[in-house]
Amino acid sequence: MSDELHEFFLDLHIHIGRTQGNQPVKITASRDLTFFEIIREAGERKGIEIIGIIDAVSPPVLQEIEQFVADGVLTELAGGGYDYEGKTTLLLGAEVETSGPQGGAAHFGVWMRDIATMRIFSDWLGERVTNRVLSSQRARCTSFELQQKCTELGGLFIINHVFTPHKSVLGNCVSRVSEMVDLKHLTAIELGLSSDSELADLFSEHHDITFVSNSDAHSLAKIGREYNKVRLAAPTFDEVKKALLRTEGRAVTANYGLEPKLGKYHRTFCAACDTVLDTERIESLQCPACGSKKIVRGVHDRILSIADRQEPVHPPHRPPYHYQIPLDFIPKVGKRTIDKLLDHFGTEMNVLHRATEEQIAEVVGARIAHDIARARRGELPISVGGGGIYGKILT
């Protein structure tokens, strides 16, 4: 393998809705999220060069992938992972839920190098969950036991969507990640919707940990909503592992994610009066507007209540975090407009990163091109999201 390094786009967290045989895998995911549709969407429309299928631990999904390899649709790579037509590398992942030490629950991401290793992990996990076919099942083990098994098998171990109000380590379980994982064997922290490096670096124990931004896609359109740029010698499992651990010159060189204000859980939300409480710092779990306690604590407010720093301190290895507004969030950019852009420029990554405003205007007009350019520069006005409802671009 050449040691010449190149940059690739990486999205490690994509769900499977159903198998080819129509068997449900991730209940809350779209039925269109089948394995082949995902890998085709990522490679041919999105331009994401490395993807992680987070439900590959499910036996029928693993069997499908194995069949695609046997049929020559996928090719096993010497450095781990599976190639699809030279366009996209597939990495095999699992999302596992464990209980918090004092209540709550958290999701963790585990990725394995190949089918054989994932099958070993699938069998181990199958003895600890009620339904091993379904994604994100609560496992009868601690987060430390899960991490130990992943480490033993040489996998990647990542804390998923670390701050979200539901199913996350810092969102609803503990105030420090070290209460649920061994930092020495933690591969990375996934920031998730509604947060960014500015917020995550308010915690001193995150100083040596790599941050990743992944889509957690529950539909085809959301693939690549958040993603990373990584510097590798080749798009393989081994190289991604080196990048996340920052060894041999490999690294995450950029995180791309939603402007946090657009995230579904950025600010605290009152379910009683349907109000996003974004005008002040929310300390209590009672709505200042109506007095109700039907509160969904926002990521922003949760972080400010548990962080041990007043201002973020970014370590030298921390890459820039680019606020990205996906095409389908921009007003008047619907499916037909996106199809027209992709027909002309090839992939969404080309539209978002490589095409000039003038080139885009030639395809879809000056107004939309100007808004896409403003989105790149972070100039579009935003209404804040909360309580499971995305923020919006204001026109």
C-alpha angles and dihedrals in degrees: 000000000000117000091216106120127224135179123248135179114244132192110174102179117068123141131218114227099190141352122247086262089058094252111151116243108162105027095200094047127095119270087232091066096096120149098255094044090052096051092044093048092048095047104036106029109020100037093221105154099195124034135177119216100210094197098055088112090073107101097228091047091048089049091052092051090048090052092050088055091049090049092050095245088117126034122208111236123223089230094051130271130067129273124223112202093316089290106091138016117217120215120194115235144172131204112211129185123212133177121257118244092249099025136293124080137253137202124227130189121224123185126189131202099236146355094270093055093043089052090056090050092045091055091048092049092044089066090056105045133065097228114021093187095064123077126247096014119174106259123216093232137078123261088249092055090048091050092048092054092048091050091048090055094046094247135147114260116199132171104234123225089342099196107035116124093240127054100355139120099236097023099065111350117051141349097236127043090220088071089069107025141038104247092208091064099037111115099194147326119245109218098205129194120328097026140077141181091283091062097037092052090061084086115078095206090063090066097103097034125100116235122218130189114208132173101236081209116203092174137033092251092058096056106117094014083130123015145146139241112227132189111225142152089231138353098263139124093252092052093047089051090052090049094051090047091043098232133147093011093301116130150148101264099184141009119212120196145144117287096265092237088066091056120111094238105030098120133026115273132204111217091193097061098018092237129150104218100215103136099084144007108286111217102164133054092239125095111247089205102054106002095242122145093210089112132155104201111228123230092241093053095042091052093049090051096053107025118113095212132066093206130028119258112202117204118225091256094057109112124215117279110223117203106226130190111201117228094251091059093058114095116257092012104119134159095283092051092047091049090051091051093047092047088056104035100029102228140026090245089060091052094046099041114018113028117087123231089250092052092049091048090057089060106037106010137265098281097058092038090054092050091049089051091047089050090054089053094045093243101128116106114243137202110215123252128224145148094037095310119115120235117246139229108244120223 
